[in-house]
């Protein structure tokens, strides 16, 4: 388990770890949309989607899904998303479904 407070810090950690882990830095990343710094969680999600397409990323935020789609370009895929507040069971069910080994 590692954490970062900015997208820039998270990206630097991802790049470093991907070199150590054969280009697969983590099984799962959870990021909030609103982070400190000049980049946000959607920028971080886009970076991961491009550079680590097999890594699962869940975006969380206090905004709803409708507002999230407004923040994205109309041609962009919508990330896996949990709107806050979410229940422990909703979060647990989503994470278990993402981390199930076939």
Residue pairs with C-beta under 8 A, 6 or more apart in sequence:
2 13
2 17
4 10
4 13
5 35
5 36
5 37
6 35
6 36
6 37
6 39
7 31
7 35
7 37
7 39
7 40
7 41
7 43
7 44
7 47
8 37
8 38
8 39
9 37
10 29
10 31
10 35
10 44
11 39
11 44
11 47
13 25
14 25
14 26
14 29
14 47
14 48
14 51
14 52
17 25
17 26
18 24
18 25
18 51
18 52
23 52
24 52
24 54
24 55
25 52
25 55
26 55
27 55
27 56
27 99
28 55
28 56
28 57
28 58
28 95
28 98
28 99
29 44
29 48
29 55
29 56
29 57
29 58
30 57
30 58
30 59
30 60
31 41
31 44
31 45
31 57
31 58
31 59
31 60
32 41
32 59
32 60
32 61
33 40
33 41
33 42
33 59
33 60
33 61
33 63
33 68
33 71
34 40
34 41
34 61
35 41
35 44
41 59
41 61
42 59
42 71
42 72
42 79
44 57
45 57
45 59
45 79
46 76
48 55
48 57
49 57
49 77
49 79
56 80
56 98
56 99
57 79
57 80
58 79
58 80
58 81
58 82
58 94
58 95
58 98
59 68
59 79
59 80
59 81
59 82
60 81
60 82
60 83
60 84
60 86
61 68
61 81
61 83
61 84
62 83
62 84
62 85
63 71
63 83
64 83
65 78
65 81
65 83
68 78
68 81
69 78
72 78
80 94
80 98
82 90
82 91
82 94
